């Protein structure tokens, strides 16, 4: 077999066989096939696509290129939740404790933030003392004892995906639905959960800008997961405005804690309840959404879900007193109000730009080496469809002095206001199930 023949075959729009996909991925990982040939193939895939069979075999090759986490020593149903990334997305911090409070097991490996989107690990590390590195044996013990752990990736999972993703990043070949679906699913499958909830974000602040693309990606991922005998539900959710109010690290954790106390922002609470309901239904804990909402409400009112977060913080060496004393997170030097310079209905919020302005303050990274300032960030106080007057506060900027004016200017620029009434966004756009 020769790589060049496989490149030509894909360029001409033919389906690749499982043997050909194996030849390419195996050869690439072993450095027998050079980057330039793999780049050419990736570009051909971007134009010609991958069908279901090809996506399955590509996922399988990437999955089998590294270690796979074996969760069989954990009693009960292991659930994982994955978001394709957004601005103000602190959903895992609320969903994981709620799900654990129902007796399901949340054994979750999370990632760090890059660019305009944040990462769960960075948010958790804003809790004083919190450790995201946990040995495999402690990880299993923690999940068996309290039902919840959110940790950094320890095992060497999907090295082929890591190599391929680095190449895609610099060759303009990230945006292929087949490649994205295989990449995400290879990592999720390697993490070992039985049930996977995918939160596919759609809109300005997301990878997928249109509902059609997001739907195609979601369907592709559900099909891949099902072929590997996992239960997978994908939700398409709105990212055409920041989720909830807080964008940053400690301020997002505080918002998550408030949500677990029953005081969260409406859109964020609705998203968390919906995600939890889908997980509970697919895990046969309850049969309809109304019943799920009632049961989740009980877990919130009784503080059982909040106590799961507290247990996790204690097990992972953090100071759990933060739950009742937010001053323990530390504070920034200044909180500045950003005021509207126009009157009218909020028509568009350039969400990626708001994410970037939070990053500029120090809440995120522009390169993987940047160090995060845990206490800075932005609170957005208006949603699409809200009516604002000149001088109304659009957002609060939590700053320690880094790029403050640039960030404020970007926030003002991010809001488009019109005289016509604007419809409010729905947070749940579609659900693609089994
Ligand atoms: N996230 C991933 O993990 N992989 C992709 O290809 C795109 C987004």
Boltz pocket constraint, residues with backbone or C-beta under 6 A from the ligand:
constraints:
  - pocket:
      binder: B
      contacts: [[A, 84], [A, 165], [A, 174], [A, 179], [A, 180], [A, 181], [A, 183], [A, 184], [A, 207]]
      max_distance: 6.0
